[in-house]
Amino acid sequence: MRSLVFAAALSGFPLAVLADEVWYTMDGEMVYETDLEPYALISAPWDGDEVMLYVDELAFNYDARGVHGGFWIGPAARQSCDVAISAPDGRASYHWGRIQVTFDQPSFPTGFTVLMGSCFDEPDMILRANLAAG
């Protein structure tokens, strides 16, 4: 019985780690939602909506964070793209763009800066994620 309780407790451990990854932006809280290899999925407030950031090579990466590419997808944007994209988790939208995420430090916990673009455009908008007080 003890083994089952211990196993159940350990199975929740990664979720507890993910729940600790919360940052603040000027628009609200940003949360590390889950890992979907090779992407880490981070929800973020942007222009009154919530967008999902798909950060490449960040899934299960807690000690080698640097500069990561990826994309965002959301319900609204400054403009609609000519084509829709589908994300690995099944989300699809005409509102998406490229991102470049640069972490302040290589290890958790750390803040980061996201450069965001619309559609295939080069990223030109900035979203700053500061560590939440813990």
Secondary structure, 3 states (H helix, E strand, C coil): CHHHHHHHHHHCHHHHHHHCCEEEECCEEEEEEEEECCEEEEEEEECCEEEEEEEECCCCCCCCCCEEEEEEECCCCCCCCCCCEECCCCCEECCEEEEEEEECCCCCCCCEEEEECCECCCCCEEEEEEECCC
